[in-house]
């Protein structure tokens, strides 16, 4: 019996590598998050970003993540932020950069979600937004202040 890939878009590679970014576990108030493994200097940046994210994103309240230091999440289905992820495989020098609240983002999408990753900063911050939360830029606008405050620009994307 042949298996059909979960995602049939370039995001398939990203989602597969992430181990399906986030899965709901048990009650809808805890989200399993695939923990990134950043270098020590990036881990410091990420700790500050994670400590400074808002309690509400795109109108959704924060929910617990497991493991606790793997990221942050809001709502059900969950909007998930992970910091210190690897550079997206599809990100190229010519990739489009969408700027929301002074933060540049690389966008990937499929039928279920958008995955945004910061461009040109010390750490790669990834935000996965289920399509239910249109427009997805609302989540990015809510999270941009924490990114701007703690993840310095290395090379502006525009």
Buried (B, 14 or more C-beta within 10 A) or exposed (E): EEEEEEBEBBBBBBBEBBEEBBEBEEEEBBBBBBBBEBEEEBBBBBBBBBEBBEEEBBEBEBBEBBEEBBBBBBBBBBBBBBBBBBEBEEBEEEEEBBBBEEBBBBBBBBEBBBBBBBBBBBBBBBBBBBEBBEEBBBBBBBBBBBBBEBBEBEEEBE
